[in-house]
Amino acid sequence: MDFRDSPAEADFRSRLRAWLTDRAGTFPAAGDDEYWARQGEWHQALYAGGFFGASWPREYGGQELPPVYDVIVDEELAAAGAPPRPSLGYLVVGLGRHASAELQQRFLPGMIDGTQRWCQGFSEPGAGSDLASLTTTATREGDDYVIHGHKIWTSYSDIADWCLLLARTDKDVPRHRGISAFIISMHQPGIEQRPLQMINGVTTEFGQVLFDGARVPASQMIGAPGEGWALAMTVVGHEREPSTLGYSARYGKLVRQMANRVSGDVPEELAWAAVETEMLRLHVRRRLSEQLDGLSHGPEGSLDKLLMTWVEQSVGHAALAVGGVDDPDLLSAYLYSRAQSVMGGTSQIQKNIIAGRILGLK
Ligand SMILES: Cc1cc2nc3c(=O)[nH]c(=O)nc-3n(C[C@H](O)[C@H](O)[C@H](O)COP(=O)(O)OP(=O)(O)OC[C@H]3O[C@@H](n4cnc5c(N)ncnc54)[C@H](O)[C@@H]3O)c2cc1C
């Protein structure tokens, strides 16, 4: 396996480096309210520069390059101290695999070029790990479905134009089979968005969304009634792969920043974080190489998610060891790392999937 850039990859990397050098000093600060407020602007700038959606279909505005180009983007953004690439690959894959050609043509270009913002309305106050128990309803009325229910932890709900929504369309069949998926406009009466403050003080990352009579055309259902579960499993499966999320480069950047600050003895937490980050970097390379060989992953995404969580939380512990509670950026990195074992499916759920679907335990 040769991890060095091919000539085309090296050319892409140097164009991106030059693009980033031209913009040095203008980046939104990563991770705070300003970053989230300007994330759309950053997404559109990356896209216009030719550095976003590199591996996605040309038909919808991507460049159909191998996924290694996305990793080059992640590495160079981290090296330049720029904010990460907004992560929405799981939504692109979800629509790409389950939506009709008509819906793909209508919605994927705006999602990829960043002119239309999206959120994912899956979790509810009583349905997170046990997503199939969701109670938001979609009731057919003429050409529309009418939505009632309560979604929570909905990332980007405050700025989203569209929501990929799961709702129950049939109560009389086994629960997984009664769920349908919709693309619903967030700009309409009957939708109330309430921000939630995160433990690190950020108020614009996610919120709760209350649906009370909001409408969605039946033509914006993805697949047939009852086919929402299959889409949900595709989306959460892809949410769990570190290679598509670019986290590995972000952790490496933080570890390097902390290493530069330390004089004298290196705290053990930082040494572990450095080792684990390098391990994740190599793991991501292996997954990429498997993807290039045409291998696609199912439940193995849960192993990736667990690994990614361990590494992020090690980096978080190192941040606390190096900065204590007095450095707001390092404290924020520690606090945010606590969310990694919950978002996209908790660590316990990943272990259940590994036990049942990979190890065959009952
Ligand atoms: C930063 C962040 C962003 C998020 N963004 C979104 C988003 O954009 N859209 C969205 O829909 N959701 C989002 N979520 C929600 C996330 O998917 C849920 O929080 C997650 O699935 C867990 O659900 P829950 O919070 O209801 O916890 P629960 O399911 O109530 O779990 C509580 C505890 O019980 C454990 N547990 C539950 N069931 C089992 C079991 N069968 N076996 C063993 N242990 C179990 C869990 O592991 C956990 O420790 C986000 C969450 C976070 C933290």
The ligand as a Tripos MOL2 file, in Angstrom:
@<TRIPOS>MOLECULE
LIG
   53    58     1     0     0
SMALL
NO_CHARGES

@<TRIPOS>ATOM
      1 C1        -24.1010   16.6670   19.3670 C.3       1 LIG1
      2 C2        -25.2900   15.8410   18.9730 C.ar      1 LIG1
      3 C3        -25.8890   16.0370   17.7340 C.ar      1 LIG1
      4 C4        -27.0250   15.3050   17.3700 C.ar      1 LIG1
      5 N1        -27.6170   15.5690   16.1550 N.ar      1 LIG1
      6 C5        -28.7480   14.9190   15.8160 C.ar      1 LIG1
      7 C6        -29.4300   15.2340   14.5880 C.ar      1 LIG1
      8 O1        -28.9960   16.0930   13.8130 O.2       1 LIG1
      9 N2        -30.5880   14.5950   14.3070 N.ar      1 LIG1
     10 C7        -31.1120   13.6390   15.1360 C.ar      1 LIG1
     11 O2        -32.1380   13.0710   14.7860 O.2       1 LIG1
     12 N3        -30.5040   13.3130   16.3100 N.ar      1 LIG1
     13 C8        -29.3370   13.9370   16.6640 C.ar      1 LIG1
     14 N4        -28.7200   13.6290   17.8620 N.ar      1 LIG1
     15 C9        -29.3620   12.6900   18.7870 C.3       1 LIG1
     16 C10       -28.6670   11.3240   18.9330 C.3       1 LIG1
     17 O3        -28.8300   10.5470   17.7670 O.3       1 LIG1
     18 C11       -29.2840   10.6520   20.1720 C.3       1 LIG1
     19 O4        -28.9610   11.4540   21.2980 O.3       1 LIG1
     20 C12       -28.7660    9.2480   20.3750 C.3       1 LIG1
     21 O5        -29.2490    8.3860   19.3730 O.3       1 LIG1
     22 C13       -29.1620    8.6890   21.7740 C.3       1 LIG1
     23 O6        -30.5060    8.8160   22.0040 O.3       1 LIG1
     24 P1        -31.0560    9.4650   23.3620 P.3       1 LIG1
     25 O7        -30.3600   10.7650   23.5750 O.co2     1 LIG1
     26 O8        -32.5400    9.4570   23.2970 O.co2     1 LIG1
     27 O9        -30.5360    8.5140   24.5340 O.3       1 LIG1
     28 P2        -31.2280    7.1620   25.0070 P.3       1 LIG1
     29 O10       -31.5560    6.3270   23.8230 O.co2     1 LIG1
     30 O11       -32.3550    7.4960   25.9370 O.co2     1 LIG1
     31 O12       -30.0680    6.4650   25.8090 O.3       1 LIG1
     32 C14       -29.7780    6.7360   27.1800 C.3       1 LIG1
     33 C15       -28.7020    5.7710   27.6460 C.3       1 LIG1
     34 O13       -29.2180    4.4030   27.6110 O.3       1 LIG1
     35 C16       -28.3620    3.5820   26.8260 C.3       1 LIG1
     36 N5        -29.1560    2.6010   26.0930 N.ar      1 LIG1
     37 C17       -30.3230    2.8250   25.4290 C.ar      1 LIG1
     38 N6        -30.7560    1.7010   24.8310 N.ar      1 LIG1
     39 C18       -29.8300    0.7220   25.1140 C.ar      1 LIG1
     40 C19       -29.6970   -0.6530   24.7590 C.ar      1 LIG1
     41 N7        -30.6170   -1.2620   23.9870 N.pl3     1 LIG1
     42 N8        -28.6180   -1.3190   25.2230 N.ar      1 LIG1
     43 C20       -27.6740   -0.7090   25.9890 C.ar      1 LIG1
     44 N9        -27.7470    0.5990   26.3550 N.ar      1 LIG1
     45 C21       -28.8020    1.3110   25.9230 C.ar      1 LIG1
     46 C22       -27.6750    4.5370   25.8690 C.3       1 LIG1
     47 O14       -26.4610    4.0120   25.3860 O.3       1 LIG1
     48 C23       -27.4650    5.7720   26.7440 C.3       1 LIG1
     49 O15       -26.3100    5.6290   27.5310 O.3       1 LIG1
     50 C24       -27.5700   14.3380   18.2600 C.ar      1 LIG1
     51 C25       -26.9750   14.1310   19.5200 C.ar      1 LIG1
     52 C26       -25.8460   14.8650   19.8680 C.ar      1 LIG1
     53 C27       -25.2380   14.6280   21.2290 C.3       1 LIG1
@<TRIPOS>BOND
     1     1     2 1
     2     2     3 ar
     3     2    52 ar
     4     3     4 ar
     5     4     5 ar
     6     4    50 ar
     7     5     6 ar
     8     6     7 ar
     9     6    13 1
    10     7     8 2
    11     7     9 ar
    12     9    10 ar
    13    10    11 2
    14    10    12 ar
    15    12    13 ar
    16    13    14 ar
    17    14    15 1
    18    14    50 ar
    19    15    16 1
    20    16    17 1
    21    16    18 1
    22    18    19 1
    23    18    20 1
    24    20    21 1
    25    20    22 1
    26    22    23 1
    27    23    24 1
    28    24    25 2
    29    24    26 1
    30    24    27 1
    31    27    28 1
    32    28    29 2
    33    28    30 1
    34    28    31 1
    35    31    32 1
    36    32    33 1
    37    33    34 1
    38    33    48 1
    39    34    35 1
    40    35    36 1
    41    35    46 1
    42    36    37 ar
    43    36    45 ar
    44    37    38 ar
    45    38    39 ar
    46    39    40 ar
    47    39    45 ar
    48    40    41 1
    49    40    42 ar
    50    42    43 ar
    51    43    44 ar
    52    44    45 ar
    53    46    47 1
    54    46    48 1
    55    48    49 1
    56    50    51 ar
    57    51    52 ar
    58    52    53 1
@<TRIPOS>SUBSTRUCTURE
     1 LIG1         1 GROUP 0 **** ****
